[in-house]
């Protein structure tokens, strides 16, 4: 692994005395044992469009701020008709203007798709516009198919194994304005840079867990699509963690697919289209999110039904009481410092209601 710049400065979210800063650690509100946050993919259904999806994201951000969720992240995807979030920085600027205190971030920016300088400039500008509100969550997957990834990178071949740590080191150096003296871009400066976002590493494997630990950075694990590796990866992160100027101890967030409704049957009705959409994505046929009626009437092969059953087993869905019990159990099982909830529901009313029910179940301050 290539060397990566050591994040030993407070500009990346740390404090002089090494204590876990408020910019990283959220506050558990209401009756939740840990802070609750939101990951939004801006899903587009067959009967909606991207404009409606992004309007729903805006309404959800304002509502979750009001209800008392801690942070709101958006993800980068490309070439997917069912996801409107292709440019996190653009969407985050819009959401920041629509909210006032909600912590915002990327979950994540897929670093191999971008020049590190562009990412440093984009998030430096976001921080200049709305100081102290942004997280820069970074992933190493392309978030798209290989053809689109090649178009984004403007290269013909696959990325090398050491590309991500090299790019990460360059990005951290630009954010700190401290590139190594022998770096080819040592005279380059990212502007604006008065304040900088908190850098997180995201992942669904041991690789990102180990890298986050070696750099002393906060880590977010994608339990919602890699549940079998959640506990081992978090164990590696905690066991290997090296204190830094950013964190003096590990801080791990776990992302989970969570759908709440007034009845179990209604929650399952909302969960099935997401499961079918994931099946199509894994089969190389991504599309817009199907309607609940389409998902309910779909005829599955035995193998497809096994996939759906496994997906539903990993998701958390049901009445508010059931959802709360399962979220608490997930927190206890993983030792998560924070839980990030994603509900890839396209219907605006149902999506807002799902988060509202969760907020009410935990008696968050805005309910």
TORKOL-4160 file (C-alpha; in steps of 0.2 Angstrom, whole numbers, padded with zeros to 4 digits, m for minus):
367
<pt num="1" X="0000" Y="0000" Z="0000"/>
<pt num="2" X="0006" Y="0017" Z="m0004"/>
<pt num="3" X="0009" Y="0029" Z="0010"/>
<pt num="4" X="m0005" Y="0041" Z="0014"/>
<pt num="5" X="m0003" Y="0058" Z="0021"/>
<pt num="6" X="m0005" Y="0058" Z="0040"/>
<pt num="7" X="m0020" Y="0068" Z="0046"/>
<pt num="8" X="m0012" Y="0076" Z="0061"/>
<pt num="9" X="m0020" Y="0093" Z="0059"/>
<pt num="10" X="m0036" Y="0099" Z="0067"/>
<pt num="11" X="m0042" Y="0106" Z="0050"/>
<pt num="12" X="m0049" Y="0089" Z="0046"/>
<pt num="13" X="m0061" Y="0089" Z="0061"/>
<pt num="14" X="m0050" Y="0085" Z="0076"/>
<pt num="15" X="m0046" Y="0095" Z="0092"/>
<pt num="16" X="m0030" Y="0101" Z="0099"/>
<pt num="17" X="m0031" Y="0089" Z="0114"/>
<pt num="18" X="m0036" Y="0074" Z="0104"/>
<pt num="19" X="m0053" Y="0072" Z="0111"/>
<pt num="20" X="m0067" Y="0066" Z="0099"/>
<pt num="21" X="m0074" Y="0082" Z="0092"/>
<pt num="22" X="m0092" Y="0087" Z="0091"/>
<pt num="23" X="m0090" Y="0089" Z="0072"/>
<pt num="24" X="m0087" Y="0070" Z="0071"/>
<pt num="25" X="m0097" Y="0062" Z="0086"/>
<pt num="26" X="m0115" Y="0065" Z="0086"/>
<pt num="27" X="m0127" Y="0067" Z="0101"/>
<pt num="28" X="m0139" Y="0053" Z="0105"/>
<pt num="29" X="m0156" Y="0061" Z="0106"/>
<pt num="30" X="m0173" Y="0056" Z="0114"/>
<pt num="31" X="m0172" Y="0038" Z="0119"/>
<pt num="32" X="m0160" Y="0032" Z="0106"/>
<pt num="33" X="m0144" Y="0025" Z="0113"/>
<pt num="34" X="m0134" Y="0032" Z="0099"/>
<pt num="35" X="m0135" Y="0046" Z="0086"/>
<pt num="36" X="m0147" Y="0043" Z="0072"/>
<pt num="37" X="m0143" Y="0049" Z="0054"/>
<pt num="38" X="m0149" Y="0048" Z="0036"/>
<pt num="39" X="m0142" Y="0041" Z="0020"/>
<pt num="40" X="m0152" Y="0046" Z="0005"/>
<pt num="41" X="m0150" Y="0040" Z="m0013"/>
<pt num="42" X="m0164" Y="0050" Z="m0021"/>
<pt num="43" X="m0172" Y="0035" Z="m0029"/>
<pt num="44" X="m0182" Y="0037" Z="m0045"/>
<pt num="45" X="m0197" Y="0026" Z="m0048"/>
<pt num="46" X="m0205" Y="0021" Z="m0064"/>
<pt num="47" X="m0220" Y="0033" Z="m0061"/>
<pt num="48" X="m0209" Y="0048" Z="m0055"/>
<pt num="49" X="m0194" Y="0057" Z="m0062"/>
<pt num="50" X="m0177" Y="0065" Z="m0056"/>
<pt num="51" X="m0185" Y="0082" Z="m0052"/>
<pt num="52" X="m0198" Y="0073" Z="m0040"/>
<pt num="53" X="m0184" Y="0063" Z="m0032"/>
<pt num="54" X="m0173" Y="0078" Z="m0028"/>
<pt num="55" X="m0188" Y="0087" Z="m0022"/>
<pt num="56" X="m0192" Y="0073" Z="m0010"/>
<pt num="57" X="m0174" Y="0073" Z="m0004"/>
<pt num="58" X="m0175" Y="0092" Z="0000"/>
<pt num="59" X="m0191" Y="0089" Z="0009"/>
<pt num="60" X="m0184" Y="0074" Z="0019"/>
<pt num="61" X="m0168" Y="0084" Z="0023"/>
<pt num="62" X="m0179" Y="0098" Z="0031"/>
<pt num="63" X="m0190" Y="0086" Z="0040"/>
<pt num="64" X="m0176" Y="0076" Z="0047"/>
<pt num="65" X="m0168" Y="0092" Z="0053"/>
<pt num="66" X="m0184" Y="0096" Z="0062"/>
<pt num="67" X="m0186" Y="0079" Z="0070"/>
<pt num="68" X="m0169" Y="0078" Z="0077"/>
<pt num="69" X="m0158" Y="0067" Z="0066"/>
<pt num="70" X="m0140" Y="0071" Z="0067"/>
<pt num="71" X="m0133" Y="0070" Z="0049"/>
<pt num="72" X="m0139" Y="0068" Z="0031"/>
<pt num="73" X="m0128" Y="0060" Z="0018"/>
<pt num="74" X="m0130" Y="0058" Z="m0001"/>
<pt num="75" X="m0122" Y="0046" Z="m0012"/>
<pt num="76" X="m0113" Y="0046" Z="m0029"/>
<pt num="77" X="m0120" Y="0035" Z="m0042"/>
<pt num="78" X="m0118" Y="0036" Z="m0061"/>
<pt num="79" X="m0128" Y="0029" Z="m0076"/>
<pt num="80" X="m0142" Y="0022" Z="m0065"/>
<pt num="81" X="m0159" Y="0027" Z="m0070"/>
<pt num="82" X="m0166" Y="0023" Z="m0053"/>
<pt num="83" X="m0155" Y="0035" Z="m0043"/>
<pt num="84" X="m0155" Y="0054" Z="m0046"/>
<pt num="85" X="m0139" Y="0058" Z="m0035"/>
<pt num="86" X="m0125" Y="0058" Z="m0047"/>
<pt num="87" X="m0116" Y="0074" Z="m0040"/>
<pt num="88" X="m0115" Y="0074" Z="m0021"/>
<pt num="89" X="m0107" Y="0092" Z="m0021"/>
<pt num="90" X="m0121" Y="0100" Z="m0031"/>
<pt num="91" X="m0135" Y="0091" Z="m0021"/>
<pt num="92" X="m0127" Y="0096" Z="m0004"/>
<pt num="93" X="m0126" Y="0114" Z="m0009"/>
<pt num="94" X="m0144" Y="0114" Z="m0012"/>
<pt num="95" X="m0148" Y="0105" Z="0004"/>
<pt num="96" X="m0137" Y="0116" Z="0014"/>
<pt num="97" X="m0147" Y="0131" Z="0008"/>
<pt num="98" X="m0163" Y="0123" Z="0012"/>
<pt num="99" X="m0158" Y="0118" Z="0030"/>
<pt num="100" X="m0149" Y="0127" Z="0044"/>
<pt num="101" X="m0141" Y="0115" Z="0057"/>
<pt num="102" X="m0142" Y="0098" Z="0049"/>
<pt num="103" X="m0124" Y="0090" Z="0047"/>
<pt num="104" X="m0122" Y="0086" Z="0028"/>
<pt num="105" X="m0111" Y="0075" Z="0019"/>
<pt num="106" X="m0106" Y="0062" Z="0005"/>
<pt num="107" X="m0109" Y="0044" Z="0008"/>
<pt num="108" X="m0099" Y="0045" Z="m0002"/>
<pt num="109" X="m0089" Y="0053" Z="m0015"/>
<pt num="110" X="m0081" Y="0039" Z="m0026"/>
<pt num="111" X="m0063" Y="0046" Z="m0026"/>
<pt num="112" X="m0057" Y="0035" Z="m0041"/>
<pt num="113" X="m0069" Y="0045" Z="m0052"/>
<pt num="114" X="m0061" Y="0062" Z="m0048"/>
<pt num="115" X="m0045" Y="0072" Z="m0047"/>
<pt num="116" X="m0042" Y="0075" Z="m0029"/>
<pt num="117" X="m0040" Y="0093" Z="m0032"/>
<pt num="118" X="m0058" Y="0095" Z="m0038"/>
<pt num="119" X="m0064" Y="0086" Z="m0023"/>
<pt num="120" X="m0054" Y="0097" Z="m0011"/>
<pt num="121" X="m0060" Y="0113" Z="m0020"/>
<pt num="122" X="m0079" Y="0107" Z="m0021"/>
<pt num="123" X="m0079" Y="0103" Z="m0002"/>
<pt num="124" X="m0069" Y="0118" Z="0002"/>
<pt num="125" X="m0082" Y="0129" Z="m0006"/>
<pt num="126" X="m0096" Y="0120" Z="0003"/>
<pt num="127" X="m0087" Y="0124" Z="0019"/>
<pt num="128" X="m0084" Y="0142" Z="0014"/>
<pt num="129" X="m0103" Y="0144" Z="0010"/>
<pt num="130" X="m0109" Y="0135" Z="0026"/>
<pt num="131" X="m0094" Y="0133" Z="0038"/>
<pt num="132" X="m0093" Y="0118" Z="0049"/>
<pt num="133" X="m0107" Y="0108" Z="0042"/>
<pt num="134" X="m0099" Y="0095" Z="0030"/>
<pt num="135" X="m0093" Y="0078" Z="0030"/>
<pt num="136" X="m0082" Y="0071" Z="0016"/>
<pt num="137" X="m0086" Y="0052" Z="0015"/>
<pt num="138" X="m0075" Y="0044" Z="0003"/>
<pt num="139" X="m0077" Y="0027" Z="m0006"/>
<pt num="140" X="m0065" Y="0017" Z="m0018"/>
<pt num="141" X="m0078" Y="0009" Z="m0028"/>
<pt num="142" X="m0084" Y="0017" Z="m0045"/>
<pt num="143" X="m0102" Y="0018" Z="m0040"/>
<pt num="144" X="m0106" Y="0013" Z="m0058"/>
<pt num="145" X="m0102" Y="0001" Z="m0072"/>
<pt num="146" X="m0085" Y="m0001" Z="m0079"/>
<pt num="147" X="m0089" Y="0008" Z="m0095"/>
<pt num="148" X="m0095" Y="0023" Z="m0086"/>
<pt num="149" X="m0081" Y="0023" Z="m0074"/>
<pt num="150" X="m0068" Y="0023" Z="m0088"/>
<pt num="151" X="m0078" Y="0039" Z="m0095"/>
<pt num="152" X="m0077" Y="0047" Z="m0078"/>
<pt num="153" X="m0058" Y="0044" Z="m0076"/>
<pt num="154" X="m0054" Y="0047" Z="m0095"/>
<pt num="155" X="m0044" Y="0031" Z="m0095"/>
<pt num="156" X="m0045" Y="0015" Z="m0104"/>
<pt num="157" X="m0039" Y="0002" Z="m0092"/>
<pt num="158" X="m0045" Y="m0003" Z="m0074"/>
<pt num="159" X="m0038" Y="0006" Z="m0059"/>
<pt num="160" X="m0022" Y="m0001" Z="m0051"/>
<pt num="161" X="m0022" Y="m0008" Z="m0034"/>
<pt num="162" X="m0013" Y="0007" Z="m0026"/>
<pt num="163" X="m0023" Y="0021" Z="m0035"/>
<pt num="164" X="m0035" Y="0024" Z="m0020"/>
<pt num="165" X="m0022" Y="0026" Z="m0006"/>
<pt num="166" X="m0012" Y="0037" Z="m0018"/>
<pt num="167" X="m0027" Y="0048" Z="m0022"/>
<pt num="168" X="m0032" Y="0048" Z="m0004"/>
<pt num="169" X="m0015" Y="0054" Z="0002"/>
<pt num="170" X="m0015" Y="0068" Z="m0011"/>
<pt num="171" X="m0033" Y="0073" Z="m0006"/>
<pt num="172" X="m0028" Y="0074" Z="0012"/>
<pt num="173" X="m0012" Y="0084" Z="0008"/>
<pt num="174" X="m0022" Y="0096" Z="m0002"/>
<pt num="175" X="m0035" Y="0098" Z="0012"/>
<pt num="176" X="m0021" Y="0101" Z="0024"/>
<pt num="177" X="m0011" Y="0111" Z="0012"/>
<pt num="178" X="0004" Y="0100" Z="0016"/>
<pt num="179" X="0008" Y="0089" Z="0001"/>
<pt num="180" X="0025" Y="0081" Z="0003"/>
<pt num="181" X="0040" Y="0091" Z="m0004"/>
<pt num="182" X="0043" Y="0079" Z="m0017"/>
<pt num="183" X="0025" Y="0078" Z="m0023"/>
<pt num="184" X="0023" Y="0083" Z="m0041"/>
<pt num="185" X="0009" Y="0095" Z="m0036"/>
<pt num="186" X="0018" Y="0102" Z="m0021"/>
<pt num="187" X="0015" Y="0120" Z="m0027"/>
<pt num="188" X="m0004" Y="0117" Z="m0030"/>
<pt num="189" X="m0016" Y="0124" Z="m0017"/>
<pt num="190" X="m0034" Y="0120" Z="m0015"/>
<pt num="191" X="m0045" Y="0136" Z="m0013"/>
<pt num="192" X="m0055" Y="0140" Z="m0003"/>
<pt num="193" X="m0048" Y="0131" Z="0012"/>
<pt num="194" X="m0052" Y="0142" Z="0027"/>
<pt num="195" X="m0061" Y="0127" Z="0035"/>
<pt num="196" X="m0062" Y="0109" Z="0029"/>
<pt num="197" X="m0074" Y="0095" Z="0030"/>
<pt num="198" X="m0072" Y="0080" Z="0041"/>
<pt num="199" X="m0065" Y="0066" Z="0031"/>
<pt num="200" X="m0073" Y="0049" Z="0033"/>
<pt num="201" X="m0068" Y="0032" Z="0025"/>
<pt num="202" X="m0083" Y="0021" Z="0019"/>
<pt num="203" X="m0083" Y="0003" Z="0015"/>
<pt num="204" X="m0090" Y="m0014" Z="0015"/>
<pt num="205" X="m0074" Y="m0024" Z="0017"/>
<pt num="206" X="m0059" Y="m0026" Z="0028"/>
<pt num="207" X="m0048" Y="m0015" Z="0016"/>
<pt num="208" X="m0057" Y="0002" Z="0020"/>
<pt num="209" X="m0058" Y="m0003" Z="0039"/>
<pt num="210" X="m0040" Y="m0006" Z="0040"/>
<pt num="211" X="m0035" Y="0010" Z="0030"/>
<pt num="212" X="m0047" Y="0021" Z="0041"/>
<pt num="213" X="m0039" Y="0013" Z="0057"/>
<pt num="214" X="m0021" Y="0016" Z="0051"/>
<pt num="215" X="m0025" Y="0035" Z="0048"/>
<pt num="216" X="m0036" Y="0037" Z="0063"/>
<pt num="217" X="m0051" Y="0042" Z="0053"/>
<pt num="218" X="m0070" Y="0039" Z="0057"/>
<pt num="219" X="m0077" Y="0024" Z="0048"/>
<pt num="220" X="m0094" Y="0021" Z="0040"/>
<pt num="221" X="m0098" Y="0003" Z="0036"/>
<pt num="222" X="m0112" Y="m0002" Z="0023"/>
<pt num="223" X="m0121" Y="m0015" Z="0033"/>
<pt num="224" X="m0136" Y="m0013" Z="0021"/>
<pt num="225" X="m0127" Y="m0022" Z="0007"/>
<pt num="226" X="m0113" Y="m0032" Z="0016"/>
<pt num="227" X="m0120" Y="m0038" Z="0033"/>
<pt num="228" X="m0110" Y="m0053" Z="0034"/>
<pt num="229" X="m0094" Y="m0043" Z="0036"/>
<pt num="230" X="m0100" Y="m0029" Z="0047"/>
<pt num="231" X="m0094" Y="m0036" Z="0064"/>
<pt num="232" X="m0077" Y="m0043" Z="0057"/>
<pt num="233" X="m0073" Y="m0026" Z="0048"/>
<pt num="234" X="m0078" Y="m0016" Z="0063"/>
<pt num="235" X="m0067" Y="m0027" Z="0074"/>
<pt num="236" X="m0052" Y="m0024" Z="0063"/>
<pt num="237" X="m0055" Y="m0006" Z="0063"/>
<pt num="238" X="m0056" Y="m0005" Z="0082"/>
<pt num="239" X="m0042" Y="m0017" Z="0085"/>
<pt num="240" X="m0030" Y="m0008" Z="0072"/>
<pt num="241" X="m0035" Y="0010" Z="0076"/>
<pt num="242" X="m0020" Y="0022" Z="0078"/>
<pt num="243" X="m0025" Y="0038" Z="0087"/>
<pt num="244" X="m0022" Y="0054" Z="0077"/>
<pt num="245" X="m0026" Y="0072" Z="0078"/>
<pt num="246" X="m0043" Y="0069" Z="0071"/>
<pt num="247" X="m0048" Y="0055" Z="0083"/>
<pt num="248" X="m0041" Y="0048" Z="0099"/>
<pt num="249" X="m0052" Y="0033" Z="0098"/>
<pt num="250" X="m0062" Y="0024" Z="0085"/>
<pt num="251" X="m0078" Y="0031" Z="0079"/>
<pt num="252" X="m0089" Y="0019" Z="0069"/>
<pt num="253" X="m0105" Y="0022" Z="0060"/>
<pt num="254" X="m0116" Y="0008" Z="0053"/>
<pt num="255" X="m0128" Y="0010" Z="0038"/>
<pt num="256" X="m0144" Y="0000" Z="0038"/>
<pt num="257" X="m0159" Y="m0002" Z="0026"/>
<pt num="258" X="m0174" Y="0003" Z="0037"/>
<pt num="259" X="m0192" Y="0004" Z="0033"/>
<pt num="260" X="m0206" Y="0009" Z="0045"/>
<pt num="261" X="m0224" Y="0009" Z="0043"/>
<pt num="262" X="m0240" Y="0009" Z="0053"/>
<pt num="263" X="m0242" Y="m0010" Z="0050"/>
<pt num="264" X="m0229" Y="m0024" Z="0046"/>
<pt num="265" X="m0239" Y="m0028" Z="0030"/>
<pt num="266" X="m0237" Y="m0010" Z="0024"/>
<pt num="267" X="m0218" Y="m0010" Z="0028"/>
<pt num="268" X="m0216" Y="m0026" Z="0018"/>
<pt num="269" X="m0226" Y="m0018" Z="0004"/>
<pt num="270" X="m0213" Y="m0004" Z="0003"/>
<pt num="271" X="m0198" Y="m0015" Z="0005"/>
<pt num="272" X="m0202" Y="m0027" Z="m0009"/>
<pt num="273" X="m0199" Y="m0014" Z="m0023"/>
<pt num="274" X="m0182" Y="m0010" Z="m0015"/>
<pt num="275" X="m0177" Y="m0029" Z="m0015"/>
<pt num="276" X="m0183" Y="m0031" Z="m0033"/>
<pt num="277" X="m0173" Y="m0016" Z="m0038"/>
<pt num="278" X="m0157" Y="m0023" Z="m0030"/>
<pt num="279" X="m0160" Y="m0040" Z="m0038"/>
<pt num="280" X="m0160" Y="m0031" Z="m0055"/>
<pt num="281" X="m0145" Y="m0021" Z="m0051"/>
<pt num="282" X="m0135" Y="m0036" Z="m0046"/>
<pt num="283" X="m0141" Y="m0045" Z="m0062"/>
<pt num="284" X="m0134" Y="m0031" Z="m0073"/>
<pt num="285" X="m0150" Y="m0023" Z="m0077"/>
<pt num="286" X="m0152" Y="m0007" Z="m0067"/>
<pt num="287" X="m0168" Y="0003" Z="m0069"/>
<pt num="288" X="m0180" Y="0014" Z="m0060"/>
<pt num="289" X="m0188" Y="0008" Z="m0044"/>
<pt num="290" X="m0203" Y="m0003" Z="m0047"/>
<pt num="291" X="m0220" Y="0001" Z="m0040"/>
<pt num="292" X="m0225" Y="m0010" Z="m0024"/>
<pt num="293" X="m0239" Y="m0017" Z="m0035"/>
<pt num="294" X="m0226" Y="m0023" Z="m0048"/>
<pt num="295" X="m0215" Y="m0030" Z="m0035"/>
<pt num="296" X="m0229" Y="m0040" Z="m0027"/>
<pt num="297" X="m0235" Y="m0047" Z="m0044"/>
<pt num="298" X="m0217" Y="m0052" Z="m0050"/>
<pt num="299" X="m0214" Y="m0070" Z="m0053"/>
<pt num="300" X="m0197" Y="m0075" Z="m0046"/>
<pt num="301" X="m0186" Y="m0090" Z="m0050"/>
<pt num="302" X="m0180" Y="m0100" Z="m0036"/>
<pt num="303" X="m0163" Y="m0092" Z="m0036"/>
<pt num="304" X="m0171" Y="m0074" Z="m0037"/>
<pt num="305" X="m0183" Y="m0078" Z="m0023"/>
<pt num="306" X="m0168" Y="m0083" Z="m0012"/>
<pt num="307" X="m0159" Y="m0067" Z="m0016"/>
<pt num="308" X="m0175" Y="m0057" Z="m0011"/>
<pt num="309" X="m0177" Y="m0067" Z="0005"/>
<pt num="310" X="m0159" Y="m0064" Z="0010"/>
<pt num="311" X="m0161" Y="m0045" Z="0006"/>
<pt num="312" X="m0176" Y="m0044" Z="0017"/>
<pt num="313" X="m0168" Y="m0054" Z="0031"/>
<pt num="314" X="m0154" Y="m0041" Z="0031"/>
<pt num="315" X="m0166" Y="m0026" Z="0030"/>
<pt num="316" X="m0175" Y="m0019" Z="0045"/>
<pt num="317" X="m0194" Y="m0016" Z="0042"/>
<pt num="318" X="m0210" Y="m0016" Z="0051"/>
<pt num="319" X="m0220" Y="m0006" Z="0064"/>
<pt num="320" X="m0211" Y="0007" Z="0074"/>
<pt num="321" X="m0209" Y="m0004" Z="0089"/>
<pt num="322" X="m0201" Y="m0018" Z="0079"/>
<pt num="323" X="m0190" Y="m0006" Z="0070"/>
<pt num="324" X="m0184" Y="0001" Z="0086"/>
<pt num="325" X="m0180" Y="m0016" Z="0094"/>
<pt num="326" X="m0171" Y="m0022" Z="0079"/>
<pt num="327" X="m0161" Y="m0005" Z="0077"/>
<pt num="328" X="m0156" Y="m0007" Z="0095"/>
<pt num="329" X="m0151" Y="m0025" Z="0093"/>
<pt num="330" X="m0140" Y="m0020" Z="0078"/>
<pt num="331" X="m0132" Y="m0006" Z="0088"/>
<pt num="332" X="m0128" Y="m0018" Z="0102"/>
<pt num="333" X="m0122" Y="m0032" Z="0091"/>
<pt num="334" X="m0110" Y="m0020" Z="0081"/>
<pt num="335" X="m0105" Y="m0008" Z="0095"/>
<pt num="336" X="m0110" Y="0006" Z="0083"/>
<pt num="337" X="m0106" Y="0024" Z="0089"/>
<pt num="338" X="m0119" Y="0030" Z="0077"/>
<pt num="339" X="m0132" Y="0022" Z="0065"/>
<pt num="340" X="m0136" Y="0029" Z="0048"/>
<pt num="341" X="m0153" Y="0024" Z="0041"/>
<pt num="342" X="m0157" Y="0023" Z="0023"/>
<pt num="343" X="m0175" Y="0020" Z="0016"/>
<pt num="344" X="m0174" Y="0018" Z="m0003"/>
<pt num="345" X="m0193" Y="0022" Z="m0005"/>
<pt num="346" X="m0198" Y="0033" Z="m0020"/>
<pt num="347" X="m0215" Y="0038" Z="m0014"/>
<pt num="348" X="m0213" Y="0054" Z="m0005"/>
<pt num="349" X="m0227" Y="0052" Z="0008"/>
<pt num="350" X="m0222" Y="0035" Z="0012"/>
<pt num="351" X="m0203" Y="0039" Z="0014"/>
<pt num="352" X="m0206" Y="0054" Z="0025"/>
<pt num="353" X="m0218" Y="0044" Z="0035"/>
<pt num="354" X="m0206" Y="0030" Z="0038"/>
<pt num="355" X="m0193" Y="0042" Z="0045"/>
<pt num="356" X="m0206" Y="0051" Z="0055"/>
<pt num="357" X="m0212" Y="0035" Z="0063"/>
<pt num="358" X="m0194" Y="0031" Z="0068"/>
<pt num="359" X="m0191" Y="0048" Z="0076"/>
<pt num="360" X="m0207" Y="0046" Z="0086"/>
<pt num="361" X="m0202" Y="0028" Z="0091"/>
<pt num="362" X="m0186" Y="0036" Z="0099"/>
<pt num="363" X="m0195" Y="0051" Z="0105"/>
<pt num="364" X="m0183" Y="0063" Z="0096"/>
<pt num="365" X="m0185" Y="0081" Z="0101"/>
<pt num="366" X="m0194" Y="0087" Z="0085"/>
<pt num="367" X="m0208" Y="0074" Z="0087"/>
